[in-house]
Amino acid sequence: MKKQKISDISALLRAGYTRREVAKKLKVHRDTVARYAGPAGQNRPGWPPAPSPGPQKSDCESHRTWIEEQVRLGRNGVSIYQDLVEQFGFTSKYNSVKRFVHKLKQREPDVYDVLEFAPGEECQVDLGQGAPTKHPTTGKYRRPALFVMTLRYSRRSFRKTVWKVDQVAWARLHEEAFRYFGGATQYAVLDNLKQGVIKPDIYEPELNPVYVALLSHYGVVADPARVADPDRKGSVEKAIEHTQDTALKGRRFDSIEQQNDWLMHWEERWAAPRVHGRAKRQVEAMFQEERPFLKTLPLERFRFFIQEERTVADDALVEVARAYYSAPPELLHQRVPVRFDDLTVQILHPATLETVRSYARKKPGNFTISETDRLFNPSRQTEYLLARARAIGTQTGELAREMFKEQGRIAQRRIQGIVSLARHFTAAEIERAADVCMKRGVRTYRAMRKLIELHRAEELQGQPPLIQLHKIIRPTTEYAAHFAARAGGAV
């Protein structure tokens, strides 16, 4: 009890208040008033207060060993009480057994197995938040993502902050970590982050395809932890906490490069030379033991790619960055995985994920088609476009039919472009250009549009120039006077 409260008790008793009245005023128990009354309470009856009795020994104590065994078997207090009465002649009440069993069943602290790993066997990876850093675009301070990879045997860590962590960036960070350590581990334990695990599953999780390809390149096997089981990767969890609390707390950086330089310095100067609390050994010394057991790095770095899904169109083409590439006809109208980088484009089979077509990357507007993928049988889309071309005119319909006959369904996009010319030009202009294309053997949409635009420009050149003065054109001063008069009248 606070000294002020004790002083208040003594003052009220000296003023003649009874213990009951003091207890009510100060909202304390009467026994407490008697205990802390001091000299003022010594003249009152019943002083000094009787000492509180200590904890009494339970009547169940003599049967402790037997009761503990029954609790371990999962029996409840009622069944234990009944057997105590029948087998041991227990004379106390059920509540004694209930209290005793409750104390025995109090939850003990969680016990975790200490996992030991061989050198080079496992690394653990996770994401956290870095220190506030000035964003290069907004100029405001934001917290970037903090990536940490920790070698499980030696606890040596790689740390780096980045502004954005997508699937490709996640894989790049792993490669940087492997290069930093000078080798790769056999397994990589990760959380169910969307950057690494697309669909969590305890048996067959679906992983980011770029991440899987990178780990395969370095000979590493991904081992996602179960959902809501962070203790499986406790080493990297502790590493992130240690980094945030020790290396970054209270700091601000003007650039993300500055923060990464500091993290690298802090790892080399402070984190690596430290003595690990449980292992009782220096982290750097254990890392030097582990280093020879890391997998040798491949000579070439991993070639990063983007994998997305595309629908195979009616002409058996898929689009990548406004360029077009043919897929096998049997995949028509299906969603297929497409893997591409700066140099190549690969079309994968949706069921087996095997590469079914591979092409060199094309510039926007171009297309690549294998002759075996070219389709000549007309579809409903083909018939629809040919009918619209015939509606413009005979020559336009004939040109569209010849384009399909020569090029197959690949010509549907060009026919659609020719049909769309009717939005901007007259049917006569389109027919005249189609007639020229038929005579010259030209079968492209661009040629059609160019001819129409050239012909329209020639017609415009033959028209008289626009004039500003004429007997039926009023001078601007007359309009100005009219508007001024109207404005004055409104006022």
C-alpha positions as CSV (number, residue, x, y, z in Angstrom):
1,M,0.0,0.0,0.0
2,K,1.2,3.5,-0.8
3,K,2.5,5.7,2.1
4,Q,-0.2,8.3,1.5
5,K,-2.9,5.7,2.0
6,I,-1.3,4.5,5.2
7,S,-1.1,8.1,6.4
8,D,-4.8,8.7,5.6
9,I,-5.8,5.7,7.7
10,S,-3.9,6.9,10.7
11,A,-5.3,10.5,10.4
12,L,-8.9,9.3,10.2
13,L,-8.5,7.0,13.2
14,R,-7.0,9.8,15.2
15,A,-10.0,11.9,14.2
16,G,-12.3,9.4,15.9
17,Y,-13.6,7.5,12.8
18,T,-14.2,3.8,13.3
19,R,-12.4,1.2,11.3
20,R,-15.5,0.5,9.3
21,E,-15.9,4.1,8.5
22,V,-12.3,4.5,7.5
23,A,-12.5,1.4,5.3
24,K,-15.6,2.8,3.6
25,K,-14.1,6.2,3.0
26,L,-10.8,4.9,1.6
27,K,-12.3,1.9,-0.1
28,V,-10.1,-0.6,1.6
29,H,-10.8,-3.7,3.7
30,R,-11.3,-3.3,7.5
31,D,-8.4,-5.8,8.1
32,T,-6.2,-3.6,6.1
33,V,-7.2,-0.6,8.2
34,A,-6.4,-2.5,11.4
35,R,-3.0,-3.7,9.9
36,Y,-1.8,-0.2,8.9
37,A,-3.5,1.8,11.7
38,G,-0.2,2.5,13.5
39,P,0.0,4.1,16.8
40,A,-3.5,5.6,16.4
41,G,-5.0,2.2,16.3
42,Q,-3.1,0.7,19.1
43,N,-5.5,2.1,21.7
44,R,-8.5,0.5,20.0
45,P,-9.9,-2.9,20.9
46,G,-8.4,-5.9,19.0
47,W,-5.0,-4.2,18.4
48,P,-2.6,-5.5,17.1
49,P,-4.4,-7.4,14.4
50,A,-3.9,-11.2,14.3
51,P,-1.4,-12.3,11.7
52,S,-2.9,-13.8,8.6
53,P,-2.8,-17.6,8.5
54,G,-0.4,-19.1,6.0
55,P,-1.5,-21.4,3.2
56,Q,-3.0,-24.6,4.5
57,K,-1.9,-28.0,3.3
58,S,-4.3,-29.6,1.0
59,D,-6.0,-32.9,2.2
60,C,-5.0,-34.2,-1.3
61,E,-1.3,-33.8,-0.7
62,S,-0.9,-37.3,0.8
63,H,-2.3,-38.7,-2.5
64,R,-0.3,-36.4,-4.8
65,T,1.6,-39.1,-6.7
66,W,-1.5,-41.1,-7.5
67,I,-3.5,-37.9,-8.5
68,E,-0.7,-36.7,-10.8
69,E,-0.7,-40.1,-12.6
70,Q,-4.5,-39.8,-13.1
71,V,-4.2,-36.3,-14.4
72,R,-1.5,-37.5,-16.9
73,L,-4.1,-40.1,-18.1
74,G,-6.5,-37.2,-18.9
75,R,-9.0,-38.0,-16.1
76,N,-11.2,-35.1,-14.7
77,G,-11.6,-34.0,-11.1
78,V,-14.9,-35.8,-10.6
79,S,-13.7,-39.2,-11.5
80,I,-10.5,-38.7,-9.4
81,Y,-12.6,-37.7,-6.4
82,Q,-14.9,-40.7,-6.7
83,D,-11.9,-43.1,-6.8
84,L,-10.3,-41.3,-3.8
85,V,-13.4,-41.9,-1.8
86,E,-13.8,-45.6,-2.8
87,Q,-10.2,-46.7,-2.9
88,F,-8.6,-44.5,-0.2
89,G,-11.5,-43.6,2.1
90,F,-11.1,-39.9,1.3
91,T,-13.2,-37.8,3.7
92,S,-12.8,-34.3,2.4
93,K,-15.1,-32.5,0.0
94,Y,-14.9,-32.6,-3.9
95,N,-13.8,-28.9,-4.0
96,S,-10.5,-29.9,-2.4
97,V,-9.8,-32.3,-5.2
98,K,-11.0,-29.8,-7.8
99,R,-8.6,-27.1,-6.5
100,F,-5.7,-29.6,-6.3
101,V,-6.3,-30.9,-9.8
102,H,-6.7,-27.4,-11.2
103,K,-3.2,-26.5,-10.0
104,L,-1.7,-29.6,-11.5
105,K,-3.3,-28.8,-14.8
106,Q,-2.0,-25.3,-15.0
107,R,-0.3,-24.8,-18.4
108,E,3.4,-25.3,-18.3
109,P,5.7,-23.2,-20.5
110,D,6.0,-24.4,-24.2
111,V,8.9,-26.6,-24.8
112,Y,10.6,-26.5,-28.2
113,D,13.0,-29.0,-29.7
114,V,16.4,-27.5,-30.5
115,L,17.0,-28.2,-34.2
116,E,20.5,-28.9,-35.2
117,F,21.7,-28.7,-38.8
118,A,24.9,-29.7,-40.6
119,P,27.1,-27.0,-42.3
120,G,25.6,-25.9,-45.6
121,E,22.4,-27.8,-45.1
122,E,19.8,-25.0,-44.7
123,C,19.2,-21.3,-45.0
124,Q,16.2,-19.4,-43.9
125,V,14.7,-16.3,-45.6
126,D,12.1,-13.7,-44.6
127,L,11.0,-10.1,-45.1
128,G,10.7,-7.4,-42.5
129,Q,10.7,-3.5,-42.5
130,G,13.8,-1.4,-42.8
131,A,14.5,2.0,-41.3
132,P,12.7,5.2,-42.5
133,T,14.4,6.2,-45.8
134,K,13.8,9.1,-48.2
135,H,11.9,7.9,-51.2
136,P,13.6,9.0,-54.5
137,T,10.3,9.9,-56.2
138,T,8.2,11.5,-53.4
139,G,11.0,12.8,-51.2
140,K,9.1,11.5,-48.1
141,Y,10.4,9.1,-45.6
142,R,9.1,5.6,-46.0
143,R,10.1,2.1,-44.7
144,P,11.4,-0.1,-47.4
145,A,11.2,-3.9,-47.3
146,L,14.1,-5.7,-45.4
147,F,15.2,-9.0,-46.9
148,V,17.3,-11.3,-44.7
149,M,18.8,-14.7,-45.4
150,T,20.4,-16.5,-42.5
151,L,22.6,-19.6,-42.7
152,R,21.1,-22.0,-40.1
153,Y,24.4,-23.6,-39.0
154,S,26.5,-20.4,-38.5
155,R,23.8,-17.8,-38.2
156,R,25.7,-15.6,-40.7
157,S,23.2,-13.3,-42.4
158,F,22.7,-11.3,-45.6
159,R,20.6,-8.2,-45.3
160,K,19.3,-5.8,-48.0
161,T,16.5,-3.3,-48.2
162,V,14.5,-2.7,-51.4
163,W,11.5,-0.5,-52.3
164,K,9.5,-3.2,-54.0
165,V,9.6,-7.0,-53.7
166,D,7.7,-8.7,-56.5
167,Q,8.3,-12.3,-57.7
168,V,11.4,-11.4,-59.8
169,A,12.9,-9.2,-57.1
170,W,12.4,-12.0,-54.5
171,A,14.4,-14.3,-56.7
172,R,17.1,-11.7,-57.4
173,L,17.6,-11.2,-53.6
174,H,18.3,-14.9,-53.2
175,E,20.9,-14.8,-56.0
176,E,22.6,-11.8,-54.4
177,A,22.7,-13.7,-51.0
178,F,24.2,-16.8,-52.5
179,R,26.9,-14.7,-54.3
180,Y,27.5,-12.9,-51.0
181,F,28.1,-16.1,-49.1
182,G,30.1,-17.6,-51.9
183,G,27.9,-20.7,-52.2
184,A,24.3,-22.1,-51.8
185,T,22.7,-24.4,-49.2
186,Q,20.8,-27.6,-49.9
187,Y,17.5,-26.2,-48.6
188,A,15.8,-22.8,-48.4
189,V,13.1,-22.4,-45.7
190,L,10.7,-19.6,-46.4
191,D,7.4,-18.3,-45.1
192,N,4.3,-18.5,-47.2
193,L,4.9,-15.0,-48.7
194,K,3.1,-14.4,-51.9
195,Q,6.5,-13.5,-53.5
196,G,7.6,-17.1,-53.0
197,V,4.5,-19.2,-52.5
198,I,1.6,-18.6,-54.8
199,K,-0.7,-21.2,-53.2
200,P,0.2,-22.5,-49.7
201,D,-0.3,-26.2,-49.2
202,I,1.1,-28.6,-46.6
203,Y,1.8,-31.3,-49.2
204,E,2.2,-29.6,-52.6
205,P,2.6,-25.8,-52.4
206,E,2.5,-23.9,-55.6
207,L,5.7,-21.8,-55.8
208,N,6.6,-18.7,-57.8
209,P,7.9,-20.1,-61.2
210,V,10.8,-17.6,-61.4
211,Y,11.8,-18.6,-57.8
212,V,11.7,-22.3,-58.6
213,A,13.8,-21.8,-61.7
214,L,16.4,-19.8,-59.8
215,L,16.7,-22.4,-57.0
216,S,17.0,-25.1,-59.6
217,H,19.8,-23.1,-61.3
218,Y,21.7,-23.1,-57.9
219,G,20.7,-26.6,-56.9
220,V,18.6,-25.5,-53.9
221,V,15.3,-27.1,-52.8
222,A,12.6,-24.8,-51.4
223,D,11.0,-25.9,-48.1
224,P,8.0,-23.6,-47.3
225,A,7.0,-23.6,-43.6
226,R,3.5,-24.6,-42.7
227,V,1.0,-21.8,-42.4
228,A,1.1,-20.0,-39.0
229,D,4.3,-21.9,-38.0
230,P,7.0,-19.2,-37.8
231,D,9.0,-21.2,-35.3
232,R,10.2,-23.4,-38.2
233,K,12.4,-20.5,-39.3
234,G,13.2,-19.1,-35.9
235,S,16.8,-18.2,-36.8
236,V,15.8,-15.7,-39.5
237,E,13.0,-14.3,-37.4
238,K,15.5,-13.5,-34.7
239,A,17.9,-12.1,-37.3
240,I,15.2,-9.7,-38.5
241,E,14.4,-8.7,-34.9
242,H,18.1,-8.2,-34.1
243,T,18.6,-6.1,-37.2
244,Q,15.6,-3.8,-36.5
245,D,16.3,-3.4,-32.8
246,T,20.1,-3.0,-32.9
247,A,21.2,-1.9,-36.4
248,L,18.3,0.3,-37.6
249,K,16.2,1.5,-34.6
250,G,16.3,5.3,-34.3
251,R,18.1,5.8,-37.6
252,R,16.9,7.5,-40.8
253,F,18.6,7.3,-44.2
254,D,18.6,9.7,-47.1
255,S,18.8,6.9,-49.7
256,I,18.3,3.1,-49.8
257,E,21.9,2.7,-50.9
258,Q,23.0,4.5,-47.8
259,Q,21.0,2.1,-45.6
260,N,22.3,-1.0,-47.5
261,D,25.9,0.2,-47.0
262,W,25.3,0.6,-43.3
263,L,23.7,-2.9,-43.0
264,M,26.7,-4.4,-44.8
265,H,29.1,-2.5,-42.5
266,W,27.1,-3.5,-39.4
267,E,27.1,-7.1,-40.4
268,E,30.9,-7.2,-40.9
269,R,31.8,-5.0,-37.9
270,W,29.3,-6.2,-35.3
271,A,27.0,-9.0,-36.2
272,A,29.5,-11.5,-37.6
273,P,32.1,-11.1,-34.9
274,R,29.5,-11.5,-32.1
275,V,29.4,-14.7,-29.9
276,H,26.1,-16.5,-30.4
277,G,24.2,-16.9,-27.2
278,R,23.3,-20.6,-27.4
279,A,26.2,-21.9,-29.4
280,K,28.7,-19.9,-27.3
281,R,30.8,-19.5,-30.4
282,Q,31.7,-16.6,-32.7
283,V,29.4,-16.4,-35.7
284,E,32.2,-15.6,-38.2
285,A,34.2,-18.6,-36.9
286,M,31.3,-20.9,-37.5
287,F,30.7,-19.4,-40.9
288,Q,34.3,-20.2,-41.9
289,E,33.6,-23.8,-40.9
290,E,30.4,-23.9,-42.9
291,R,31.8,-22.2,-46.1
292,P,33.5,-25.3,-47.6
293,F,30.2,-27.2,-47.3
294,L,28.2,-24.7,-49.4
295,K,27.4,-25.7,-52.9
296,T,29.6,-24.3,-55.6
297,L,28.1,-21.5,-57.5
298,P,27.5,-21.9,-61.3
299,L,29.7,-19.9,-63.6
300,E,26.8,-18.1,-65.2
301,R,24.2,-16.1,-63.3
302,F,20.6,-16.9,-63.6
303,R,18.7,-15.3,-66.5
304,F,15.6,-13.7,-65.0
305,F,12.3,-13.9,-66.8
306,I,8.7,-12.9,-66.4
307,Q,6.0,-15.6,-66.6
308,E,2.4,-14.7,-67.3
309,E,-0.7,-16.3,-68.7
310,R,-2.1,-15.5,-72.2
311,T,-5.1,-16.7,-74.2
312,V,-4.4,-18.3,-77.6
313,A,-6.4,-16.2,-80.0
314,D,-8.5,-17.5,-82.9
315,D,-5.5,-17.1,-85.2
316,A,-3.3,-19.3,-82.8
317,L,-1.3,-16.2,-81.7
318,V,-0.4,-15.0,-78.2
319,E,0.6,-11.4,-77.5
320,V,3.6,-10.3,-75.6
321,A,4.3,-6.6,-75.3
322,R,2.3,-5.9,-78.5
323,A,4.2,-8.5,-80.5
324,Y,2.6,-11.8,-81.6
325,Y,3.9,-15.4,-81.5
326,S,2.2,-18.6,-82.7
327,A,1.1,-21.4,-80.4
328,P,0.3,-25.0,-81.4
329,P,-3.2,-25.2,-82.9
330,E,-4.4,-27.7,-80.3
331,L,-4.1,-25.0,-77.6
332,L,-6.5,-22.7,-79.5
333,H,-8.6,-20.5,-77.1
334,Q,-6.8,-21.9,-74.0
335,R,-4.9,-20.0,-71.3
336,V,-1.2,-20.9,-71.6
337,P,1.8,-19.8,-69.5
338,V,4.2,-17.5,-71.5
339,R,7.8,-17.0,-70.2
340,F,9.7,-14.1,-71.7
341,D,12.8,-12.0,-71.0
342,D,14.7,-9.4,-73.1
343,L,15.8,-11.9,-75.7
344,T,13.4,-14.8,-75.9
345,V,9.7,-15.8,-75.6
346,Q,8.7,-19.3,-74.6
347,I,5.2,-20.8,-74.7
348,L,4.6,-23.5,-72.2
349,H,2.0,-26.3,-72.2
350,P,-0.6,-25.5,-69.6
351,A,-0.7,-29.1,-68.3
352,T,2.9,-30.2,-68.4
353,L,4.6,-26.8,-68.3
354,E,7.0,-28.0,-71.0
355,T,8.2,-25.5,-73.6
356,V,6.2,-26.1,-76.8
357,R,7.4,-23.1,-78.8
358,S,10.4,-20.8,-78.4
359,Y,11.1,-17.6,-80.3
360,A,13.5,-14.7,-80.4
361,R,11.9,-11.5,-79.0
362,K,10.3,-9.3,-81.7
363,K,9.6,-5.6,-81.8
364,P,6.1,-4.3,-81.2
365,G,3.8,-4.8,-84.2
366,N,5.6,-7.8,-85.6
367,F,4.6,-11.4,-85.4
368,T,6.2,-14.8,-85.7
369,I,4.4,-17.9,-86.9
370,S,5.5,-21.4,-87.7
371,E,4.0,-22.8,-90.9
372,T,2.8,-25.8,-88.9
373,D,0.7,-23.5,-86.7
374,R,-0.9,-21.6,-89.6
375,L,-4.7,-22.3,-89.8
376,F,-6.6,-22.0,-93.1
377,N,-10.0,-23.4,-92.0
378,P,-12.4,-20.5,-91.5
379,S,-13.9,-19.9,-88.1
380,R,-17.0,-17.9,-87.1
381,Q,-14.8,-14.9,-86.6
382,T,-13.4,-15.4,-90.1
383,E,-16.9,-15.5,-91.6
384,Y,-18.0,-12.4,-89.6
385,L,-15.0,-10.3,-90.8
386,L,-15.4,-11.4,-94.5
387,A,-19.1,-10.5,-94.4
388,R,-18.3,-7.0,-93.0
389,A,-15.6,-6.5,-95.8
390,R,-18.2,-7.5,-98.5
391,A,-20.6,-5.0,-97.0
392,I,-18.2,-2.2,-97.7
393,G,-17.9,-3.2,-101.4
394,T,-17.0,-5.9,-103.9
395,Q,-13.3,-5.1,-104.2
396,T,-12.9,-4.9,-100.4
397,G,-14.6,-8.2,-99.9
398,E,-12.5,-9.8,-102.7
399,L,-9.3,-8.4,-101.2
400,A,-10.2,-9.8,-97.7
401,R,-11.0,-13.2,-99.2
402,E,-7.6,-13.3,-101.0
403,M,-5.8,-12.3,-97.9
404,F,-7.3,-15.2,-95.9
405,K,-6.7,-17.6,-98.7
406,E,-3.0,-16.7,-98.9
407,Q,-2.2,-16.2,-95.2
408,G,-4.8,-18.2,-93.2
409,R,-6.3,-17.0,-89.9
410,I,-3.2,-14.9,-89.4
411,A,-4.8,-12.5,-91.9
412,Q,-7.8,-11.9,-89.6
413,R,-6.1,-9.1,-87.7
414,R,-5.3,-7.3,-91.1
415,I,-8.9,-7.8,-92.3
416,Q,-10.2,-6.4,-89.1
417,G,-8.0,-3.3,-89.6
418,I,-9.4,-2.9,-93.2
419,V,-13.0,-3.2,-91.9
420,S,-12.3,-0.6,-89.2
421,L,-11.3,1.9,-91.9
422,A,-15.0,2.5,-92.4
423,R,-15.0,4.5,-89.2
424,H,-12.9,7.3,-90.7
425,F,-13.2,7.0,-94.5
426,T,-16.1,6.5,-97.0
427,A,-16.9,3.2,-98.7
428,A,-15.9,4.7,-102.0
429,E,-12.4,5.6,-100.7
430,I,-11.9,2.2,-99.3
431,E,-13.1,0.5,-102.5
432,R,-10.8,2.6,-104.7
433,A,-7.8,1.6,-102.5
434,A,-8.8,-2.0,-102.5
435,D,-9.0,-2.0,-106.3
436,V,-5.4,-0.7,-106.4
437,C,-4.2,-3.3,-103.9
438,M,-5.8,-6.1,-105.9
439,K,-4.1,-5.0,-109.2
440,R,-0.7,-4.5,-107.5
441,G,-0.8,-7.7,-105.5
442,V,-0.6,-5.9,-102.1
443,R,-2.2,-7.7,-99.2
444,T,-1.7,-5.4,-96.1
445,Y,-3.8,-3.1,-94.0
446,R,-1.0,-0.4,-93.8
447,A,-0.9,-0.2,-97.6
448,M,-4.7,0.3,-97.8
449,R,-4.7,3.1,-95.3
450,K,-1.7,4.8,-96.9
451,L,-3.4,4.8,-100.3
452,I,-6.6,6.3,-98.9
453,E,-4.7,9.0,-97.1
454,L,-2.6,9.9,-100.2
455,H,-5.7,10.1,-102.4
456,R,-7.5,12.3,-99.9
457,A,-4.4,14.6,-99.7
458,E,-4.4,14.9,-103.5
459,E,-8.0,15.9,-103.5
460,L,-7.5,18.5,-100.9
461,Q,-4.6,20.0,-102.9
462,G,-7.0,20.7,-105.8
463,Q,-9.5,22.7,-103.7
464,P,-9.3,26.6,-103.5
465,P,-7.6,27.9,-100.4
466,L,-9.6,29.1,-97.5
467,I,-10.3,32.9,-97.5
468,Q,-11.0,35.4,-94.7
469,L,-12.6,38.3,-96.8
470,H,-15.8,38.0,-98.9
471,K,-18.9,39.9,-99.5
472,I,-21.0,37.4,-97.5
473,I,-18.4,37.4,-94.6
474,R,-19.1,40.1,-92.1
475,P,-16.0,41.9,-90.6
476,T,-15.0,41.0,-87.0
477,T,-15.6,44.6,-85.9
478,E,-19.3,44.2,-86.6
479,Y,-19.5,41.1,-84.4
480,A,-17.6,42.9,-81.6
481,A,-20.0,45.8,-81.6
482,H,-22.9,43.4,-81.5
483,F,-21.6,41.5,-78.5
484,A,-20.7,44.8,-76.7
485,A,-24.3,46.1,-77.2
486,R,-25.7,42.8,-75.9
487,A,-23.4,42.9,-72.9
488,G,-24.4,46.5,-72.1
489,G,-28.1,45.7,-72.3
490,A,-27.7,42.8,-69.9
491,V,-26.1,45.1,-67.4
